């Protein structure tokens, strides 16, 4: 195990804040074995903690592939016959939003406003997987150092004072520095500090206080140092060996508190949750489930689930979609933002407000819209009728619009600048909703579609895909789905004709039946076990930061059954997921 680094002490005469910061902000934990690479380069390498004893003992990268394919992992139709064996333990870097929300809880909103983080990087379709496997380069390390210093300087004085009851007797009151370090460090690191850690960071605070002449300056430097430690920057999820099965490790109470909070709430655990973790409040699956139910009643849980779906459904950057203004004059960044909000409002309504069968998100006969979006859908004659006010609308009974696949966000995101794309829309359904992989096209394939009067509709232009043997196998899986959505143009406006030709939008989803339009397609998909299994696996990947391994197949099958038994209600699925052995346990680090 790597040694705990020795931190430099303040010089007898300060050389200026910048130089002293270099000496005192504990960069040893960022410049040593904790990080790899140079510049902004990233590689599939698991970091090793160096801010104290290495809790992984060995560390090592996850064995999953790194090509970014979100459909990798176990076959969702495979029930698994192997004995339960969880994926190897790993560390996970906090995502940018988790870092910011943690700082807000620890030090206040003004401090959170000063946060700077490197951009999150997705792997296998998820930022949480990237956070577990992609290492940081030197520029990212510098960003975290700069962020810690700015955050510490902007921290709320009243909040800082809540971490100590002592009244400093002077700048060199090391006992008071240690009290602050013990209390703040426990919340920041999500566990109690060892005495050696308290002594070390307390000395940092004392030395800075002597250098700058005030106890509060020392406190600021202690905060900056603690926020640069890997114990703050990473979720530590390495567990303790199970005496009955040494190949498995049981997450400790504080590790479970951390995993629970970042998954269900997207933020650091509260003091109260850490208390539960350090006691026996998370000692059983039933106890974890009960705590999860309490967490699911909070507004933060709604935001965290929305964040998951914004990522998995690719909704985050709708306002930045490039669209040809001549073809789509109604398009604007504000409309893209509204489309994302529409999708998230529907998900929130089904999961939390109604607590309904979550499969409703596939074919819901209603939606939420503001003025511009409702006018785009033909639900009101003029955007000014509503303006920026949001309202729930029941869709006409005979409407082809309904559910996620009839929303502008999906229809615009999976289209081209000036046209629709049945291929992209079908690929999304296969890969994201059904977890079915689509092979890459042959390297010499011609991707340009024919143009001209002989090809007035997209169905005509895609006919080559259906007849060319090198294309038909894969394109039939995608195009048949997307062609059933051709009544919706590249930003989701309903249409009956294209280039003067009436559209034929009757299509077929293999094994499930014929459909015409988004609502009928959604109704077919909600009948498919592949869709609910895929949702379970995507949530699991997001929650644990890894693709499922064969030894977890049985636990995932149990989650599939629990989802069905609970009538596909999302809150029940989340509560059962965190009580699953695949969430509570990890394997031996590689």
C-alpha positions as CSV (number, residue, x, y, z in Angstrom):
1,X,0.0,0.0,0.0
2,X,1.3,3.5,-0.8
3,X,2.4,5.6,2.1
4,X,0.4,8.6,3.3
5,X,2.2,11.6,1.8
6,X,4.0,14.2,3.9
7,X,2.6,17.6,3.3
8,X,4.8,20.7,3.2
9,X,4.7,23.1,6.0
10,X,4.4,26.9,5.6
11,X,7.6,28.8,5.4
12,X,8.6,31.1,8.3
13,X,7.8,34.1,6.0
14,X,5.0,33.7,3.5
15,X,6.1,34.1,-0.2
16,X,2.5,35.0,-1.3
17,X,-0.8,33.1,-1.4
18,X,0.0,31.3,-4.7
19,X,3.3,29.8,-3.5
20,X,1.9,29.0,-0.1
21,X,-1.1,27.3,-1.7
22,X,1.2,25.1,-3.7
23,X,2.9,24.1,-0.4
24,X,-0.2,23.6,1.6
25,X,-3.1,22.3,-0.6
26,X,-2.0,18.7,-0.4
27,X,-1.2,18.2,-4.0
28,X,0.7,15.1,-3.2
29,X,-2.6,13.2,-3.2
30,X,-3.3,14.5,-6.7
31,X,0.1,14.2,-8.2
32,X,1.0,10.8,-7.1
33,X,-0.4,7.4,-7.9
34,X,-3.9,8.6,-7.7
35,X,-3.9,9.9,-11.3
36,X,-2.3,8.9,-14.5
37,X,-1.7,10.3,-17.9
38,X,-0.8,13.8,-19.1
39,X,-2.8,16.8,-20.3
40,X,-6.4,15.9,-20.9
41,X,-5.7,12.4,-22.1
42,X,-7.7,9.7,-20.4
43,X,-7.3,5.9,-20.4
44,X,-9.1,3.0,-18.9
45,X,-7.1,2.9,-15.7
46,X,-8.5,2.7,-12.2
47,X,-7.0,5.3,-9.8
48,X,-5.4,4.3,-6.6
49,X,-5.9,6.4,-3.5
50,X,-2.8,8.0,-2.1
51,X,-4.3,10.5,0.4
52,X,-4.0,7.8,3.1
53,X,-3.9,4.0,3.2
54,X,-5.1,2.5,0.0
55,X,-8.6,1.1,0.7
56,X,-8.5,-1.1,-2.4
57,X,-5.3,-2.8,-1.4
58,X,-4.7,-3.6,-5.1
59,X,-6.9,-1.5,-7.4
60,X,-7.1,-2.2,-11.1
61,X,-9.2,-1.5,-14.1
62,X,-12.6,-2.9,-14.8
63,X,-12.7,-5.7,-17.4
64,X,-15.4,-4.1,-19.4
65,X,-14.7,-3.0,-23.0
66,X,-13.9,0.6,-23.7
67,X,-15.4,1.2,-27.2
68,X,-18.4,3.1,-25.8
69,X,-21.0,0.6,-26.9
70,X,-23.9,0.9,-24.4
71,X,-25.3,-2.5,-25.4
72,X,-22.3,-4.5,-24.0
73,X,-22.7,-6.5,-20.9
74,X,-24.7,-9.6,-20.2
75,X,-27.6,-10.6,-22.5
76,X,-30.7,-9.1,-20.8
77,X,-32.7,-12.2,-21.8
78,X,-30.3,-14.5,-20.0
79,X,-31.5,-15.5,-16.6
80,X,-28.0,-16.6,-15.6
81,X,-27.1,-20.0,-14.1
82,X,-23.9,-18.9,-12.4
83,X,-23.4,-18.5,-8.7
84,X,-23.6,-14.9,-7.6
85,X,-20.3,-13.2,-8.1
86,X,-20.2,-9.4,-8.1
87,X,-18.0,-7.3,-10.3
88,X,-14.6,-6.3,-8.9
89,X,-14.5,-3.4,-6.4
90,X,-13.5,0.0,-7.8
91,X,-13.3,3.7,-7.0
92,X,-15.5,6.2,-8.8
93,X,-14.7,9.9,-9.4
94,X,-17.5,12.2,-8.5
95,X,-19.4,13.5,-11.5
96,X,-19.4,17.3,-12.0
97,X,-22.9,17.7,-10.7
98,X,-22.2,15.5,-7.7
99,X,-19.1,17.5,-6.8
100,X,-21.1,20.7,-7.1
101,X,-24.0,19.5,-5.0
102,X,-21.6,18.1,-2.4
103,X,-19.9,21.4,-2.1
104,X,-23.3,23.1,-1.7
105,X,-24.2,20.8,1.2
106,X,-20.7,21.1,2.8
107,X,-20.0,24.8,2.4
108,X,-23.0,26.6,0.9
109,X,-24.4,27.9,-2.4
110,X,-21.8,30.6,-2.8
111,X,-19.0,28.1,-2.6
112,X,-20.8,25.8,-5.0
113,X,-20.9,28.7,-7.5
114,X,-17.1,28.7,-7.6
115,X,-16.8,25.0,-8.5
116,X,-14.7,24.1,-11.5
117,X,-14.4,20.5,-12.7
118,X,-13.1,18.7,-15.7
119,X,-15.8,17.5,-18.1
120,X,-17.4,14.2,-17.4
121,X,-16.6,11.4,-19.9
122,X,-18.9,8.6,-20.7
123,X,-17.9,5.0,-21.2
124,X,-20.2,2.2,-22.5
125,X,-22.9,4.9,-22.6
126,X,-22.6,6.1,-19.0
127,X,-20.7,8.8,-17.3
128,X,-20.8,6.7,-14.1
129,X,-18.9,4.0,-15.8
130,X,-16.4,6.5,-17.2
131,X,-15.9,7.8,-13.7
132,X,-14.9,4.3,-12.5
133,X,-12.4,3.6,-15.3
134,X,-11.1,6.7,-16.9
135,X,-8.1,8.3,-15.3
136,X,-7.3,12.0,-15.0
137,X,-4.6,13.9,-16.8
138,X,-2.5,16.7,-15.3
139,X,-4.9,19.5,-16.5
140,X,-7.8,17.9,-14.7
141,X,-5.7,17.6,-11.6
142,X,-4.9,21.3,-11.8
143,X,-8.6,22.1,-12.2
144,X,-9.4,20.3,-9.0
145,X,-6.7,22.1,-7.1
146,X,-7.9,25.5,-8.4
147,X,-11.5,24.6,-7.6
148,X,-10.7,23.5,-4.0
149,X,-8.9,26.8,-3.4
150,X,-11.8,28.9,-4.8
151,X,-14.4,26.9,-3.0
152,X,-12.6,27.2,0.3
153,X,-12.3,30.9,0.0
154,X,-16.0,31.3,-0.8
155,X,-17.3,29.0,2.0
156,X,-20.1,30.3,4.2
157,X,-18.7,31.4,7.5
158,X,-21.8,30.3,9.4
159,X,-21.6,26.8,7.9
160,X,-17.9,26.6,8.6
161,X,-18.5,27.5,12.2
162,X,-21.0,24.6,12.6
163,X,-18.1,22.2,12.2
164,X,-16.5,23.2,15.5
165,X,-17.6,24.2,19.0
166,X,-14.2,25.4,20.2
167,X,-13.4,29.1,20.3
168,X,-9.9,29.6,18.9
169,X,-7.5,31.0,21.4
170,X,-5.1,32.2,18.7
171,X,-3.8,31.3,15.2
172,X,-1.8,28.5,16.6
173,X,-4.7,26.8,18.4
174,X,-4.0,23.4,16.9
175,X,-6.5,21.6,19.1
176,X,-9.3,23.7,17.6
177,X,-7.9,23.1,14.1
178,X,-8.0,19.4,14.8
179,X,-11.6,19.6,16.0
180,X,-12.6,21.3,12.8
181,X,-10.7,18.9,10.6
182,X,-12.3,15.9,12.4
183,X,-15.9,17.2,12.0
184,X,-15.6,18.7,8.5
185,X,-13.5,15.9,7.3
186,X,-16.0,13.3,8.4
187,X,-18.8,14.9,6.3
188,X,-16.5,15.7,3.3
189,X,-14.9,12.3,3.2
190,X,-18.1,10.5,4.1
191,X,-16.4,8.6,7.0
192,X,-14.6,9.4,10.2
193,X,-10.9,10.3,9.8
194,X,-8.2,8.4,11.5
195,X,-6.2,10.2,14.2
196,X,-3.2,10.3,11.9
197,X,-5.3,12.1,9.3
198,X,-6.7,14.5,11.8
199,X,-3.2,15.3,13.0
200,X,-1.8,15.8,9.5
201,X,-4.6,18.1,8.3
202,X,-4.8,19.9,11.6
203,X,-1.1,20.7,11.3
204,X,-1.7,22.0,7.8
205,X,-4.4,24.4,9.2
206,X,-2.1,25.5,12.0
207,X,0.9,26.2,9.7
208,X,-1.2,28.2,7.3
209,X,-2.8,30.1,10.2
210,X,0.7,31.0,11.5
211,X,1.8,32.0,8.0
212,X,-1.2,34.3,7.5
213,X,-1.8,35.4,11.0
214,X,-5.4,34.2,11.6
215,X,-7.0,30.9,12.7
216,X,-9.6,31.3,9.9
217,X,-6.9,31.4,7.2
218,X,-5.7,28.0,8.5
219,X,-9.2,26.7,8.4
220,X,-9.5,27.8,4.8
221,X,-6.3,25.9,3.8
222,X,-7.5,22.8,5.7
223,X,-10.7,22.9,3.7
224,X,-8.8,23.2,0.4
225,X,-6.6,20.3,1.3
226,X,-9.5,18.0,2.4
227,X,-11.4,18.8,-0.9
228,X,-8.3,17.7,-2.9
229,X,-8.1,14.4,-1.2
230,X,-9.1,11.3,-3.2
231,X,-11.3,10.5,-0.3
232,X,-13.5,13.4,-1.3
233,X,-13.0,13.2,-5.0
234,X,-13.8,9.5,-5.3
235,X,-16.6,7.3,-4.1
236,X,-14.8,4.6,-2.2
237,X,-16.7,1.3,-2.7
238,X,-14.3,-1.5,-1.8
239,X,-16.0,-3.2,1.1
240,X,-14.7,-5.7,3.6
241,X,-14.1,-9.4,3.0
242,X,-17.0,-11.6,3.7
243,X,-15.7,-14.3,6.1
244,X,-18.1,-16.8,4.5
245,X,-16.9,-16.1,1.0
246,X,-13.5,-14.4,0.7
247,X,-14.1,-13.7,-3.0
248,X,-16.9,-11.3,-2.1
249,X,-16.6,-8.0,-0.2
250,X,-19.5,-6.5,1.7
251,X,-19.8,-2.7,1.4
252,X,-19.3,-1.0,4.8
253,X,-22.1,1.1,6.3
254,X,-20.5,4.4,5.2
255,X,-19.7,3.0,1.8
256,X,-23.4,2.1,1.4
257,X,-24.4,5.5,2.6
258,X,-22.3,7.0,-0.1
259,X,-23.5,4.7,-2.8
260,X,-27.1,5.2,-1.8
261,X,-26.9,9.0,-1.7
262,X,-25.1,9.5,-4.9
263,X,-27.3,7.1,-6.8
264,X,-30.7,8.1,-5.4
265,X,-30.0,11.8,-4.7
266,X,-27.0,12.7,-6.8
267,X,-25.2,14.3,-3.8
268,X,-23.1,13.5,-0.8
269,X,-24.7,11.7,2.2
270,X,-26.0,13.9,5.0
271,X,-24.6,13.8,8.5
272,X,-27.6,11.7,9.5
273,X,-27.0,9.1,6.8
274,X,-23.3,8.9,7.7
275,X,-24.4,8.3,11.3
276,X,-26.6,5.5,10.1
277,X,-23.7,4.0,8.2
278,X,-21.3,4.2,11.1
279,X,-23.9,2.6,13.3
280,X,-25.9,-0.4,12.2
281,X,-28.6,1.5,10.4
282,X,-27.6,0.0,7.0
283,X,-26.6,-3.4,8.2
284,X,-29.3,-5.4,6.4
285,X,-31.0,-5.3,3.0
286,X,-34.3,-4.4,4.7
287,X,-32.7,-1.5,6.5
288,X,-31.2,-0.2,3.2
289,X,-34.6,-0.6,1.5
290,X,-36.3,1.4,4.3
291,X,-33.8,4.2,4.1
292,X,-34.1,4.3,0.3
293,X,-37.9,4.8,0.6
294,X,-37.3,7.8,2.9
295,X,-34.9,9.2,0.3
296,X,-37.3,8.6,-2.5
297,X,-39.8,11.0,-0.9
298,X,-37.4,14.0,-1.3
299,X,-37.3,16.4,-4.2
300,X,-33.6,15.5,-4.8
301,X,-34.7,11.9,-5.8
302,X,-36.9,13.3,-8.5
303,X,-34.0,15.4,-9.8
304,X,-31.6,12.4,-9.7
305,X,-33.9,10.2,-11.7
306,X,-34.5,12.9,-14.2
307,X,-30.7,13.3,-14.5
308,X,-30.4,9.6,-15.3
309,X,-33.0,9.7,-18.0
310,X,-31.6,12.9,-19.5
311,X,-28.4,11.0,-20.0
312,X,-29.7,7.6,-21.1
313,X,-32.3,9.1,-23.5
314,X,-29.7,11.6,-24.8
315,X,-31.8,14.7,-23.9
316,X,-29.1,16.9,-22.4
317,X,-28.1,19.0,-25.5
318,X,-31.4,19.3,-27.4
319,X,-31.0,23.1,-27.5
320,X,-27.7,22.8,-29.4
321,X,-29.1,20.6,-32.2
322,X,-28.3,22.0,-35.6
323,X,-31.4,22.4,-37.7
324,X,-31.8,24.0,-41.2
325,X,-33.9,27.2,-40.6
326,X,-35.3,27.0,-44.1
327,X,-36.6,23.5,-43.6
328,X,-37.6,24.0,-39.9
329,X,-38.3,27.7,-39.3
330,X,-40.0,26.9,-36.0
331,X,-36.8,25.5,-34.5
332,X,-35.0,27.4,-31.8
333,X,-32.7,26.5,-28.8
334,X,-35.6,27.5,-26.5
335,X,-37.8,24.9,-28.2
336,X,-35.1,22.3,-27.7
337,X,-35.0,23.1,-24.0
338,X,-38.8,22.8,-23.8
339,X,-38.6,19.4,-25.4
340,X,-36.2,18.1,-22.8
341,X,-38.5,19.5,-20.1
342,X,-41.5,17.8,-21.7
343,X,-39.8,14.4,-21.5
344,X,-38.6,14.9,-17.9
345,X,-42.0,16.1,-16.8
346,X,-43.7,13.0,-18.2
347,X,-41.1,10.7,-16.5
348,X,-41.6,12.5,-13.2
349,X,-45.3,12.4,-13.4
350,X,-45.4,8.6,-14.0
351,X,-42.7,7.7,-11.5
352,X,-43.4,10.1,-8.6
353,X,-46.7,12.0,-9.0
354,X,-48.9,9.1,-10.2
355,X,-46.6,6.2,-9.1
356,X,-48.0,4.4,-12.1
357,X,-46.8,1.6,-14.4
358,X,-43.6,3.1,-15.7
359,X,-44.1,1.5,-19.1
360,X,-46.7,4.4,-19.6
361,X,-43.7,6.5,-20.7
362,X,-43.7,4.5,-24.0
363,X,-47.3,5.2,-25.0
364,X,-48.8,7.8,-22.6
365,X,-51.9,9.4,-24.2
366,X,-51.0,12.8,-22.6
367,X,-48.0,15.1,-22.5
368,X,-46.8,18.4,-20.9
369,X,-46.1,21.5,-23.0
370,X,-45.6,25.2,-22.8
371,X,-47.0,27.6,-25.5
372,X,-44.4,27.1,-28.2
373,X,-44.4,23.3,-27.9
374,X,-48.1,23.0,-27.7
375,X,-48.5,25.1,-30.8
376,X,-45.9,23.0,-32.6
377,X,-48.0,19.9,-31.8
378,X,-51.2,21.6,-32.9
379,X,-52.7,21.5,-29.4
380,X,-53.3,25.2,-29.3
381,X,-53.6,27.7,-32.2
382,X,-51.1,30.2,-30.9
383,X,-48.1,30.0,-28.6
384,X,-49.2,33.2,-26.9
385,X,-52.2,31.3,-25.5
386,X,-49.9,29.8,-22.9
387,X,-46.5,31.5,-23.3
388,X,-44.0,30.0,-20.9
389,X,-46.7,28.4,-18.7
390,X,-46.7,24.6,-18.7
391,X,-49.9,22.5,-18.9
392,X,-50.8,18.9,-19.2
393,X,-52.6,18.0,-22.4
394,X,-54.6,14.9,-23.2
395,X,-53.7,13.9,-26.8
396,X,-56.6,13.2,-29.3
397,X,-57.7,9.6,-29.2
398,X,-56.8,9.1,-32.8
399,X,-53.4,10.8,-32.5
400,X,-50.3,9.0,-33.6
401,X,-48.4,11.0,-31.0
402,X,-48.0,9.5,-27.6
403,X,-45.2,8.6,-25.1
404,X,-41.5,9.3,-25.5
405,X,-41.3,8.3,-29.2
406,X,-44.0,10.9,-30.1
407,X,-42.2,13.7,-28.3
408,X,-40.3,16.4,-30.2
409,X,-37.1,15.8,-28.2
410,X,-36.7,12.2,-29.4
411,X,-37.9,13.0,-32.9
412,X,-35.5,16.0,-33.3
413,X,-32.5,14.4,-31.7
414,X,-32.7,11.3,-34.0
415,X,-33.0,13.2,-37.3
416,X,-30.7,15.1,-39.6
417,X,-30.2,18.8,-40.1
418,X,-32.8,19.0,-42.8
419,X,-34.6,15.6,-42.8
420,X,-35.8,12.8,-40.7
421,X,-33.7,9.6,-40.1
422,X,-35.6,6.4,-39.8
423,X,-32.3,4.6,-39.3
424,X,-31.3,6.7,-36.3
425,X,-34.7,6.5,-34.7
426,X,-34.8,2.7,-35.1
427,X,-31.2,2.4,-33.9
428,X,-32.2,4.3,-30.7
429,X,-35.1,1.9,-30.1
430,X,-32.9,-1.1,-30.5
431,X,-29.9,0.0,-28.6
432,X,-31.3,2.3,-25.9
433,X,-34.7,0.9,-25.2
434,X,-34.1,-2.8,-25.9
435,X,-30.3,-3.1,-25.3
436,X,-29.8,-4.8,-28.6
437,X,-26.6,-4.2,-30.4
438,X,-26.4,-3.1,-34.0
439,X,-23.2,-4.1,-35.9
440,X,-21.2,-1.3,-37.5
441,X,-21.6,-1.0,-41.2
442,X,-19.0,-2.5,-43.6
443,X,-16.1,-0.1,-44.2
444,X,-16.8,0.3,-47.9
445,X,-20.5,0.8,-47.7
446,X,-22.0,3.8,-49.5
447,X,-24.0,5.9,-46.9
448,X,-25.4,8.6,-49.2
449,X,-29.1,8.2,-50.0
450,X,-30.3,8.7,-53.5
451,X,-32.0,12.0,-54.4
452,X,-34.3,13.2,-57.1
453,X,-37.9,13.0,-58.2
454,X,-37.8,9.2,-58.3
455,X,-37.3,9.2,-54.5
456,X,-39.8,11.6,-53.0
457,X,-40.2,9.9,-49.6
458,X,-37.7,8.6,-47.1
459,X,-39.2,5.1,-47.6
460,X,-38.2,5.4,-51.3
461,X,-34.7,6.6,-50.5
462,X,-34.1,3.8,-48.0
463,X,-35.3,1.0,-50.4
464,X,-31.7,0.3,-51.3
465,X,-31.0,-0.7,-47.7
466,X,-33.7,-3.3,-47.9
467,X,-32.5,-5.0,-51.1
468,X,-28.7,-4.7,-50.8
469,X,-27.5,-7.9,-49.0
470,X,-24.6,-6.0,-47.3
471,X,-27.1,-3.6,-45.8
472,X,-30.4,-5.3,-45.4
473,X,-29.7,-7.5,-42.3
474,X,-28.9,-4.6,-40.0
475,X,-31.0,-1.9,-41.7
476,X,-34.2,-3.9,-41.5
477,X,-33.8,-4.0,-37.8
478,X,-33.6,-0.2,-37.7
479,X,-35.4,1.2,-40.7
480,X,-38.6,-0.7,-40.3
481,X,-39.0,0.9,-36.8
482,X,-38.2,4.4,-38.0
483,X,-40.4,4.3,-41.1
484,X,-43.4,3.8,-38.8
485,X,-42.6,7.3,-37.4
486,X,-42.3,9.2,-40.7
487,X,-45.5,11.1,-40.0
488,X,-43.2,13.2,-37.7
489,X,-40.7,15.5,-39.4
490,X,-37.2,16.3,-38.2
491,X,-38.4,18.4,-35.3
492,X,-41.5,16.4,-34.4
493,X,-44.2,18.3,-36.4
494,X,-47.0,15.9,-37.6
495,X,-47.3,15.6,-41.4
496,X,-49.3,13.5,-43.9
497,X,-47.2,14.1,-47.0
498,X,-43.6,14.5,-48.0
499,X,-42.8,16.2,-51.3
500,X,-46.4,16.0,-52.3
501,X,-46.6,12.2,-51.8
502,X,-48.8,10.7,-49.1
503,X,-46.7,8.9,-46.5
504,X,-47.0,5.2,-45.9
505,X,-46.2,4.8,-42.2
506,X,-47.5,1.3,-41.5
507,X,-44.6,-0.8,-40.3
508,X,-43.7,-3.9,-38.3
509,X,-41.7,-4.6,-35.2
510,X,-40.4,-8.1,-35.6
511,X,-42.1,-10.6,-33.3
512,X,-44.4,-8.0,-31.8
513,X,-46.7,-6.9,-34.6
514,X,-47.7,-4.1,-36.9
515,X,-47.9,-0.5,-35.9
516,X,-48.5,3.0,-37.4
517,X,-47.1,5.9,-35.4
518,X,-45.4,6.5,-32.1
519,X,-48.3,5.6,-29.8
520,X,-48.8,2.2,-31.4
521,X,-45.1,1.5,-31.5
522,X,-44.9,2.4,-27.8
523,X,-47.8,0.0,-27.0
524,X,-45.9,-2.8,-28.7
525,X,-42.7,-2.0,-26.9
526,X,-44.4,-2.0,-23.5
527,X,-45.4,-5.6,-24.1
528,X,-41.7,-6.6,-24.8
529,X,-39.8,-8.1,-21.8
530,X,-36.6,-6.9,-23.5
531,X,-37.6,-3.2,-22.8
532,X,-38.2,-3.6,-19.1
533,X,-35.1,-5.8,-18.7
534,X,-33.1,-3.2,-20.6
535,X,-34.3,-0.4,-18.3
536,X,-33.3,-2.5,-15.2
537,X,-29.8,-3.0,-16.6
538,X,-29.4,0.6,-17.5
539,X,-30.3,1.7,-14.0
540,X,-28.0,-0.9,-12.6
541,X,-25.1,0.3,-14.7
542,X,-25.7,3.9,-13.7
543,X,-26.0,2.9,-10.0
544,X,-22.9,0.8,-9.8
545,X,-20.6,2.3,-12.4
546,X,-20.0,-0.9,-14.3
547,X,-21.5,-3.2,-16.9
548,X,-23.1,-6.2,-15.4
549,X,-20.9,-9.3,-15.3
550,X,-22.1,-12.9,-15.7
551,X,-22.0,-13.6,-12.0
552,X,-24.6,-10.8,-11.5
553,X,-27.1,-12.2,-14.0
554,X,-29.2,-14.0,-11.4
555,X,-29.5,-10.9,-9.2
556,X,-30.6,-8.9,-12.2
557,X,-33.2,-11.5,-13.1
558,X,-34.5,-11.1,-9.5
559,X,-34.8,-7.4,-10.1
560,X,-36.7,-8.0,-13.4
561,X,-39.1,-10.2,-11.5
562,X,-39.5,-7.6,-8.6
563,X,-40.2,-4.9,-11.2
564,X,-42.9,-7.0,-12.7
565,X,-44.4,-8.1,-9.3
566,X,-44.6,-4.4,-8.3
567,X,-46.5,-3.6,-11.5
568,X,-43.5,-1.8,-13.0
569,X,-43.5,1.1,-10.6
570,X,-40.3,3.0,-10.7
571,X,-39.9,3.8,-7.0
572,X,-40.3,0.1,-6.1
573,X,-37.6,-0.8,-8.7
574,X,-35.2,1.7,-7.2
575,X,-35.9,0.5,-3.7
576,X,-35.3,-3.1,-4.7
577,X,-32.2,-2.3,-6.7
578,X,-30.4,-0.8,-3.7
579,X,-31.4,-3.8,-1.5
580,X,-30.0,-6.3,-4.1
581,X,-26.8,-8.2,-3.3
582,X,-25.5,-6.8,-6.6
583,X,-25.7,-3.3,-5.1
584,X,-24.6,-4.3,-1.5
585,X,-21.6,-6.3,-2.5
586,X,-18.5,-6.1,-4.7
587,X,-15.8,-8.5,-5.8
588,X,-12.2,-8.6,-4.9
589,X,-10.3,-5.7,-6.6
590,X,-8.3,-6.8,-9.6
